[in-house]
Amino acid sequence: MAITNIQLLVATTSGNTEYLADQLAAQLQEQGYNAQIHYEPDYSDLVESITDETLWLGCIASHGAGDYADSMLAFADDLHAKKPRLETLHYAVIAVGDSCYDTYCAAGRDFDESLAKAGAKRLIERLEIDMSQDDPEEKASTWLGSLLNRM
């Protein structure tokens, strides 16, 4: 497998997940990967550009009652409604939330499950970051090293 094209899809409300995605993109670029960040992912453009060298790295924060952040709401709606077949796509998910809520990481979990149902290939188990307890950058950086080892 030769994944060289990494698309970071970001769902954020407060900006914490955006900052995390920026850090991950910088680490990926330092390793020689083409990493592009999509702060407001466009469903059609991203689906049409999938090749066997593409990885979607979802950095997904839950908002409100476990919903997707506004920045990714349209993308998530299209993913659910259009039910694409994504067998050539590789993916990984970082779900961000706060464990004091019963909807902890719900949007990230939904994104993971939706891509799996579409036939996409999960490269590594979903990382869940608890903003009330974890150091997000440290936890994500360690997880990213494991992801790169699988690529």
C-alpha positions in Angstrom: 0.0 0.0 0.0 1.4 3.4 -1.0 -0.7 6.1 0.6 0.8 9.5 -0.3 -2.3 11.7 -0.3 -3.8 12.5 3.1 -6.9 14.5 3.4 -7.6 15.8 6.9 -11.4 16.4 7.3 -12.0 18.7 10.3 -15.2 19.2 12.3 -14.7 21.8 14.9 -16.7 24.4 16.8 -14.3 25.8 19.4 -11.1 25.5 17.3 -9.4 22.9 19.4 -9.8 20.2 16.8 -8.6 22.6 14.1 -5.5 23.3 16.0 -5.0 19.5 16.5 -5.4 19.0 12.7 -2.8 21.7 12.0 -0.3 19.9 14.2 -1.0 16.6 12.6 -0.7 18.0 9.1 2.7 19.5 10.0 3.9 16.2 11.3 2.7 14.4 8.2 4.4 17.0 5.9 7.6 16.6 7.8 7.4 12.9 7.0 7.1 13.6 3.3 3.3 13.1 2.9 1.0 15.4 1.0 -1.4 16.5 3.7 -4.3 18.8 2.9 -6.6 20.2 5.6 -10.3 20.7 4.9 -11.9 22.9 7.5 -15.2 22.8 5.7 -15.0 19.5 3.7 -16.8 19.4 0.4 -18.4 16.0 -0.1 -18.4 15.9 -3.9 -14.8 17.2 -4.3 -13.4 14.7 -1.8 -15.3 11.7 -3.0 -14.4 12.4 -6.7 -10.7 12.7 -5.8 -10.4 9.3 -4.1 -7.7 7.1 -5.4 -6.0 4.0 -3.9 -3.3 6.4 -2.6 -5.9 8.4 -0.6 -6.4 8.4 3.2 -9.1 10.4 4.9 -8.0 11.4 8.4 -11.1 12.6 10.2 -10.6 15.0 13.1 -14.1 15.1 14.4 -15.3 17.0 17.4 -18.8 16.4 18.7 -21.0 19.4 19.3 -24.2 19.9 21.3 -26.1 16.6 21.7 -23.4 14.6 19.9 -23.9 16.4 16.5 -21.3 17.2 13.9 -19.9 20.7 14.1 -21.4 23.2 11.6 -18.1 23.1 9.6 -18.9 19.4 8.6 -22.6 19.2 8.9 -23.3 19.3 5.1 -20.6 16.7 4.5 -22.1 14.3 7.1 -25.6 14.8 5.7 -24.4 13.9 2.2 -22.4 10.9 3.5 -25.6 9.6 5.2 -28.0 10.4 2.4 -25.9 9.4 -0.6 -24.5 6.1 0.9 -21.5 6.0 -1.4 -19.4 2.9 -2.1 -15.8 3.8 -0.9 -13.9 0.5 -1.3 -10.8 2.2 -2.6 -10.6 4.7 0.3 -8.4 4.2 3.4 -9.3 6.1 6.5 -8.6 6.8 10.2 -10.6 8.8 12.7 -9.7 10.9 15.7 -12.9 11.6 17.7 -12.8 14.5 20.1 -15.2 15.1 23.0 -15.7 15.6 26.7 -16.5 12.5 28.8 -18.7 14.5 31.1 -21.4 14.3 28.3 -23.3 11.1 27.5 -22.8 11.9 23.8 -19.0 11.7 24.2 -17.3 11.4 20.8 -20.6 10.6 19.1 -19.9 12.5 15.8 -16.5 10.8 15.5 -17.9 7.4 16.2 -20.7 8.0 13.6 -18.1 9.1 11.0 -16.0 6.0 11.6 -19.1 3.7 11.4 -20.4 5.5 8.2 -17.1 5.1 6.4 -16.9 1.4 7.4 -20.5 0.8 6.1 -19.4 2.4 2.8 -16.7 -0.2 2.4 -13.7 2.1 3.2 -10.7 0.4 4.8 -10.0 1.5 8.4 -6.2 1.5 8.9 -6.2 1.8 12.7 -8.7 1.8 15.6 -10.3 5.2 16.2 -8.6 7.4 18.7 -10.9 9.1 21.2 -9.6 12.2 22.9 -11.2 13.4 26.1 -10.7 17.2 26.2 -11.3 17.2 30.0 -8.6 14.7 30.7 -6.2 14.1 27.9 -3.3 16.1 26.4 -4.7 16.1 22.8 -1.5 16.9 21.0 0.5 14.2 22.8 -2.1 11.5 22.5 -2.7 12.3 18.8 1.0 12.4 18.0 1.6 8.9 19.5 -1.4 7.5 17.7 -0.2 9.1 14.4 3.1 7.3 14.8 1.1 4.0 15.0 -0.9 5.0 11.9 2.2 5.8 9.9 3.7 2.4 10.8 0.6 0.7 9.2 0.9 2.7 6.0 
